[in-house]
Amino acid sequence: MQVQLVIPGLMWPSEQARGYADALHLPALTTLLGRASVTRNAPASPERCLSSVFGLDSSTFADAPLRRLGEEDGLRTTEPLLCADPTHLHFSRDHLLLADASELEIHPEEAAALVAALNDTFADVGHFEAVTPTHWYLAPKGNPQVRFASLGDATSRPVAFFMPEGDDARLWERTANEIQVFLHNHAINAERERRGLRAINSVWFWGLGCLPGLLEAPAQLLVMSSTHGRGLARAAGLEPVEAARWSDLPPADSVLLELDMLLGPSRYMDISRWHDALHRLETDWCAPVLDALRSRRISRLIITLPDERGSRELNLTPTRLLQFWRKVESLEAFTILQYL
């Protein structure tokens, strides 16, 4: 049995975690990290890294239509599509920062009303759609010549570093600014602020592309936790499986697991939630995976770690697991070693 784990958010980027990560007791995780051989790869977002596992390259990445395919209704659109996700922009010192919709408590009625208003006012841009309160899309008119930064890259960051690029970049910057003014003045946001909630005062365009052709499934069993991951699985002709822990998995000769419980806490530098997620990762996944390796029920383990400073791919076999002299003392030690 071959197993691949894709774990974004594992290598915490902040100095805040120093010492705190060392204090965590993660014997299974640190054993897997220490015994594995490590290959260093280019920086990659979680979406791009997972797309690469399915055989897509930079010319065929299409985050928006793939995520749309991963929604509950599984819509397969053949036209160009953009994610146009609701966000909150706010100033912190000298920087304009972005908070994504996971922090905004958006009600379905609010999303529906705001998207209807956007369609009334910005019909020349394209057609907006709110599939869920947090996942909005735009079917743009024409064929935009522009490259957008992913929402995950910009989340909790100064947005000035993530502006559109390309021939149509200025047009889309202007469009985004006009939408910000429109949303800022909308009655729904006045009511949200009255209730002490943050305004939905912008949308973040990203993921432009067309749905690729049939992909090749990288494993027999695909366990996807994100909507984007579910879309990739469906584009490969498989319905993804949900599993909360290793023991939930049905039998299979090969398994790809997307484990993204660390991603949100790492983006918002929430050490407490990251700590809790690490314990779930250790208990529900790493410990039973290590046991399966030791008993040779797993013949090869691949751990893929997307990271903006440089992604890592770790390979481990039962034989290499016997090399007890290869070890790291902690997750913190492993992370420091990777970026020396």
NUDRENSE-727477 format. One line per field, with one value per residue (C-alpha): x, y, z; chain; residue number from 1; residue in one letter. Coordinates in Angstrom, 3 decimals. Layout:
<atoms>
u <- X  ... $
v <- Y  ... $
w <- Z  ... $
unit <- A  ... $
pos <- NUM  ... $
code <- a  ... $
</atoms>
This chain:
<atoms>
u <- 0.000  1.323  0.156  0.668  -0.146  -0.428  -0.129  -0.178  0.568  2.898  6.028  4.947  6.516  6.564  9.128  6.137  6.186  9.769  9.790  6.031  6.380  9.321  7.077  4.597  4.851  4.597  6.581  4.938  5.177  8.802  9.739  8.221  9.931  13.290  13.542  12.341  14.501  13.705  13.484  13.365  10.965  9.875  7.510  3.885  0.458  -1.616  -3.836  -0.902  0.916  -2.144  -2.824  0.752  0.119  -2.659  -0.261  -1.164  1.597  1.703  0.123  -2.914  -3.631  -7.316  -8.259  -11.662  -13.329  -11.768  -13.084  -16.468  -16.498  -15.800  -18.854  -21.870  -23.645  -20.467  -21.000  -18.677  -18.287  -16.326  -16.083  -13.366  -14.119  -12.754  -13.064  -14.452  -14.432  -15.850  -13.184  -12.617  -9.907  -8.631  -5.661  -3.045  -0.385  0.738  -0.620  -3.974  -4.549  -6.997  -9.175  -10.871  -14.482  -13.704  -13.388  -16.569  -19.619  -21.486  -25.138  -26.498  -29.057  -26.299  -24.261  -27.272  -28.253  -24.732  -24.150  -27.489  -26.471  -23.084  -24.812  -27.095  -24.245  -21.346  -23.111  -20.445  -17.795  -19.566  -21.938  -21.352  -22.520  -22.529  -22.456  -21.906  -21.658  -17.853  -17.299  -18.241  -17.443  -17.372  -17.889  -16.025  -16.923  -14.230  -10.866  -8.991  -5.234  -4.292  -2.640  -4.034  -2.471  -4.336  -6.527  -4.443  -1.271  -2.874  -4.794  -3.594  -0.987  -0.543  -2.543  -0.168  2.230  -0.391  -1.758  -2.820  -0.223  -0.516  -1.942  -5.350  -4.020  -4.987  -8.523  -9.007  -7.439  -9.902  -12.792  -11.812  -11.594  -15.037  -16.475  -14.884  -16.562  -19.891  -19.746  -18.561  -21.734  -24.137  -26.840  -25.951  -22.519  -23.953  -26.145  -23.220  -21.153  -24.096  -24.072  -20.326  -19.398  -16.734  -17.897  -17.791  -16.059  -14.192  -13.950  -10.669  -10.317  -8.119  -7.871  -8.727  -8.843  -10.815  -11.490  -8.771  -9.552  -9.790  -6.975  -5.131  -5.935  -2.705  -4.181  -7.016  -8.562  -8.711  -9.462  -9.967  -10.758  -10.957  -13.447  -10.543  -9.309  -12.761  -12.837  -9.495  -10.767  -13.913  -11.845  -9.942  -13.184  -13.350  -15.684  -13.557  -13.941  -14.300  -12.485  -11.851  -9.076  -6.981  -9.307  -12.178  -10.481  -11.841  -9.325  -7.260  -3.920  -2.991  -4.293  -3.893  -4.919  -5.278  -4.906  -5.456  -6.389  -3.226  -3.713  -6.219  -4.479  -1.092  -2.421  -3.820  -0.882  -3.288  -0.875  -3.542  -5.619  -2.456  -1.432  -4.834  -4.685  -1.196  -2.458  -5.285  -2.808  -0.563  -3.313  -5.680  -3.171  0.550  0.472  -1.583  0.407  3.654  2.208  1.171  4.694  6.275  3.997  4.711  1.055  2.358  5.189  5.905  4.879  5.134  4.581  4.113  4.481  3.355  5.120  5.692  9.415  9.880  7.822  9.178  8.522  9.465  9.791  9.784  9.785  9.674  13.403  14.331  12.181  14.699  17.474  17.047  20.022  18.066  15.901  14.764  14.064  10.982  8.873  10.645  14.038  12.849  11.564  14.785  16.823  14.840  15.536  19.143 $
v <- 0.000  3.457  6.502  10.200  12.884  16.516  18.691  22.482  24.730  22.325  24.484  27.542  30.688  32.873  33.307  33.169  29.392  29.064  27.152  26.596  23.941  22.401  21.850  19.721  15.961  14.640  11.381  9.855  13.012  13.710  10.083  10.289  13.616  12.500  9.144  10.347  11.486  15.101  16.694  20.489  21.969  25.447  27.556  26.597  27.400  24.455  24.644  24.646  21.903  19.638  20.392  19.325  15.983  15.471  16.247  19.881  22.406  26.198  26.485  24.408  25.490  26.417  26.874  28.517  25.927  23.075  24.459  25.044  21.382  20.487  22.309  20.335  20.555  19.561  22.016  21.308  24.561  24.810  28.620  30.739  31.285  33.368  32.989  36.303  35.541  37.945  39.503  42.231  44.835  46.791  48.949  47.806  50.445  51.375  48.308  47.312  43.707  41.092  38.741  35.947  34.853  32.249  35.173  37.021  34.941  35.599  34.532  32.969  35.780  38.388  36.624  36.277  39.938  41.263  39.108  40.170  43.790  43.168  41.653  44.680  47.191  45.375  43.476  44.694  42.732  39.373  37.273  36.787  33.695  32.842  29.054  29.225  32.250  32.055  30.868  33.404  33.182  35.423  34.258  37.159  38.688  38.355  36.700  38.554  38.823  38.981  36.915  37.004  36.033  33.288  34.205  32.034  33.906  37.276  36.281  38.145  39.905  43.446  43.332  45.802  42.869  40.806  43.056  41.673  41.414  41.307  43.356  43.859  44.333  48.004  47.312  44.657  46.801  49.547  47.071  45.771  49.340  50.203  47.075  48.038  51.454  49.864  47.269  49.820  51.841  48.887  48.769  45.183  46.280  49.165  46.618  44.219  46.966  47.927  44.312  44.428  42.324  43.180  44.527  42.430  45.288  43.641  40.606  38.903  37.745  34.682  31.262  32.334  29.481  26.881  23.385  21.011  17.762  14.459  14.207  11.063  10.043  9.825  7.132  4.632  6.337  10.145  11.678  15.401  17.941  21.107  22.016  22.471  18.979  17.516  19.238  17.705  14.264  14.680  15.981  12.681  10.715  9.719  10.784  11.834  10.155  11.927  10.551  12.056  9.608  6.786  4.099  5.521  4.666  1.853  -0.683  0.507  -0.200  3.494  6.541  10.301  12.281  16.057  17.017  20.782  21.210  23.275  25.668  28.152  28.528  29.024  31.758  33.732  32.983  31.370  29.305  27.802  26.447  25.298  23.439  21.698  20.795  19.326  17.059  15.857  15.260  13.283  11.175  10.603  10.250  10.172  7.585  5.002  5.707  5.078  1.828  0.762  1.478  -0.541  -3.497  -3.084  -2.536  0.648  -0.003  3.651  6.907  10.301  13.479  16.655  19.957  23.024  26.161  29.677  29.518  26.257  23.086  19.746  16.155  13.444  9.759  6.937  3.125  0.478  -0.171  3.472  3.580  1.194  3.807  4.933  7.298  9.544  11.702  15.195  16.221  18.298  19.818  23.104  21.477  20.001  23.391  25.200  22.521  22.994  26.726  26.988 $
w <- 0.000  -0.937  1.015  0.293  2.866  1.755  4.880  4.351  7.303  9.105  8.935  10.892  9.374  12.473  15.230  17.607  17.413  18.654  21.905  21.732  19.020  20.878  23.894  21.937  22.350  18.771  18.740  15.650  13.545  14.466  13.784  10.301  9.602  10.955  9.168  5.752  2.862  1.953  -1.496  -1.705  -4.242  -5.351  -3.217  -3.800  -2.418  -1.134  -4.227  -6.629  -4.763  -4.749  -8.426  -9.209  -7.519  -10.093  -12.936  -13.614  -14.294  -14.194  -17.655  -16.692  -13.097  -12.869  -9.233  -9.767  -12.047  -10.079  -6.794  -8.449  -9.477  -5.851  -4.520  -3.350  -6.718  -8.599  -11.474  -14.401  -16.306  -19.543  -19.579  -17.883  -14.211  -11.354  -7.619  -6.319  -2.616  -0.004  2.209  4.768  4.248  7.243  8.109  10.598  11.132  7.602  5.784  4.329  5.435  4.208  6.263  4.359  4.732  7.390  9.815  8.773  9.855  6.606  6.560  3.346  3.038  3.195  0.517  -1.773  -1.398  -1.954  -5.027  -6.496  -5.959  -7.603  -10.618  -10.917  -10.679  -12.353  -15.127  -17.574  -15.641  -15.780  -13.685  -9.955  -8.084  -4.361  -4.187  -0.421  1.885  1.688  -1.899  -4.571  -8.272  -11.321  -14.895  -16.544  -19.861  -22.477  -21.909  -19.136  -19.642  -15.996  -13.270  -9.750  -6.421  -4.604  -1.668  0.647  -0.251  0.522  3.659  6.738  4.576  3.172  -0.054  -1.758  -2.285  -4.131  -6.847  -10.263  -13.024  -16.799  -19.647  -17.974  -14.443  -14.145  -15.366  -12.709  -9.995  -10.881  -10.897  -7.456  -6.108  -7.464  -5.866  -2.545  -2.625  -3.558  -0.776  1.787  1.176  1.111  3.789  4.700  5.847  7.854  9.640  10.179  11.762  13.964  15.245  15.859  12.820  10.302  6.964  3.801  2.038  -0.844  -3.073  -3.919  -7.503  -8.028  -9.644  -13.201  -15.678  -17.590  -16.367  -17.634  -19.351  -17.529  -14.986  -13.963  -10.404  -8.354  -6.085  -5.913  -2.879  -2.650  0.746  0.196  2.906  0.762  -1.951  -4.350  -3.524  -4.099  -7.484  -8.452  -7.474  -9.579  -12.497  -12.246  -12.408  -8.734  -5.962  -2.981  0.393  3.730  6.770  10.196  11.115  9.687  11.003  8.899  5.593  3.426  2.039  -0.941  -2.626  -2.765  -0.896  -1.255  1.824  2.013  5.687  5.947  9.625  10.233  7.332  8.776  12.157  10.475  8.176  11.097  13.411  15.884  17.952  20.209  17.309  15.508  18.682  18.856  15.161  15.575  18.336  16.060  13.257  15.603  17.157  14.242  11.404  12.192  14.958  12.999  9.798  11.684  13.048  9.535  8.270  11.060  10.318  6.568  5.706  4.084  1.619  0.846  2.488  0.787  2.809  0.772  2.628  0.634  1.831  0.521  1.333  -0.541  -0.484  0.692  -0.342  2.152  1.273  3.787  3.582  6.311  5.761  6.164  9.286  10.900  10.620  14.213  14.097  11.703  13.900  14.763  18.315  17.503  14.755  15.424  14.869  11.572  10.350  11.302  9.534  6.320  6.134  7.258 $
unit <- A  A  A  A  A  A  A  A  A  A  A  A  A  A  A  A  A  A  A  A  A  A  A  A  A  A  A  A  A  A  A  A  A  A  A  A  A  A  A  A  A  A  A  A  A  A  A  A  A  A  A  A  A  A  A  A  A  A  A  A  A  A  A  A  A  A  A  A  A  A  A  A  A  A  A  A  A  A  A  A  A  A  A  A  A  A  A  A  A  A  A  A  A  A  A  A  A  A  A  A  A  A  A  A  A  A  A  A  A  A  A  A  A  A  A  A  A  A  A  A  A  A  A  A  A  A  A  A  A  A  A  A  A  A  A  A  A  A  A  A  A  A  A  A  A  A  A  A  A  A  A  A  A  A  A  A  A  A  A  A  A  A  A  A  A  A  A  A  A  A  A  A  A  A  A  A  A  A  A  A  A  A  A  A  A  A  A  A  A  A  A  A  A  A  A  A  A  A  A  A  A  A  A  A  A  A  A  A  A  A  A  A  A  A  A  A  A  A  A  A  A  A  A  A  A  A  A  A  A  A  A  A  A  A  A  A  A  A  A  A  A  A  A  A  A  A  A  A  A  A  A  A  A  A  A  A  A  A  A  A  A  A  A  A  A  A  A  A  A  A  A  A  A  A  A  A  A  A  A  A  A  A  A  A  A  A  A  A  A  A  A  A  A  A  A  A  A  A  A  A  A  A  A  A  A  A  A  A  A  A  A  A  A  A  A  A  A  A  A  A  A  A  A  A  A  A  A  A  A  A  A  A  A  A  A  A  A  A  A  A $
pos <- 1  2  3  4  5  6  7  8  9  10  11  12  13  14  15  16  17  18  19  20  21  22  23  24  25  26  27  28  29  30  31  32  33  34  35  36  37  38  39  40  41  42  43  44  45  46  47  48  49  50  51  52  53  54  55  56  57  58  59  60  61  62  63  64  65  66  67  68  69  70  71  72  73  74  75  76  77  78  79  80  81  82  83  84  85  86  87  88  89  90  91  92  93  94  95  96  97  98  99  100  101  102  103  104  105  106  107  108  109  110  111  112  113  114  115  116  117  118  119  120  121  122  123  124  125  126  127  128  129  130  131  132  133  134  135  136  137  138  139  140  141  142  143  144  145  146  147  148  149  150  151  152  153  154  155  156  157  158  159  160  161  162  163  164  165  166  167  168  169  170  171  172  173  174  175  176  177  178  179  180  181  182  183  184  185  186  187  188  189  190  191  192  193  194  195  196  197  198  199  200  201  202  203  204  205  206  207  208  209  210  211  212  213  214  215  216  217  218  219  220  221  222  223  224  225  226  227  228  229  230  231  232  233  234  235  236  237  238  239  240  241  242  243  244  245  246  247  248  249  250  251  252  253  254  255  256  257  258  259  260  261  262  263  264  265  266  267  268  269  270  271  272  273  274  275  276  277  278  279  280  281  282  283  284  285  286  287  288  289  290  291  292  293  294  295  296  297  298  299  300  301  302  303  304  305  306  307  308  309  310  311  312  313  314  315  316  317  318  319  320  321  322  323  324  325  326  327  328  329  330  331  332  333  334  335  336  337  338  339  340 $
code <- m  q  v  q  l  v  i  p  g  l  m  w  p  s  e  q  a  r  g  y  a  d  a  l  h  l  p  a  l  t  t  l  l  g  r  a  s  v  t  r  n  a  p  a  s  p  e  r  c  l  s  s  v  f  g  l  d  s  s  t  f  a  d  a  p  l  r  r  l  g  e  e  d  g  l  r  t  t  e  p  l  l  c  a  d  p  t  h  l  h  f  s  r  d  h  l  l  l  a  d  a  s  e  l  e  i  h  p  e  e  a  a  a  l  v  a  a  l  n  d  t  f  a  d  v  g  h  f  e  a  v  t  p  t  h  w  y  l  a  p  k  g  n  p  q  v  r  f  a  s  l  g  d  a  t  s  r  p  v  a  f  f  m  p  e  g  d  d  a  r  l  w  e  r  t  a  n  e  i  q  v  f  l  h  n  h  a  i  n  a  e  r  e  r  r  g  l  r  a  i  n  s  v  w  f  w  g  l  g  c  l  p  g  l  l  e  a  p  a  q  l  l  v  m  s  s  t  h  g  r  g  l  a  r  a  a  g  l  e  p  v  e  a  a  r  w  s  d  l  p  p  a  d  s  v  l  l  e  l  d  m  l  l  g  p  s  r  y  m  d  i  s  r  w  h  d  a  l  h  r  l  e  t  d  w  c  a  p  v  l  d  a  l  r  s  r  r  i  s  r  l  i  i  t  l  p  d  e  r  g  s  r  e  l  n  l  t  p  t  r  l  l  q  f  w  r  k  v  e  s  l  e  a  f  t  i  l  q  y  l $
</atoms>
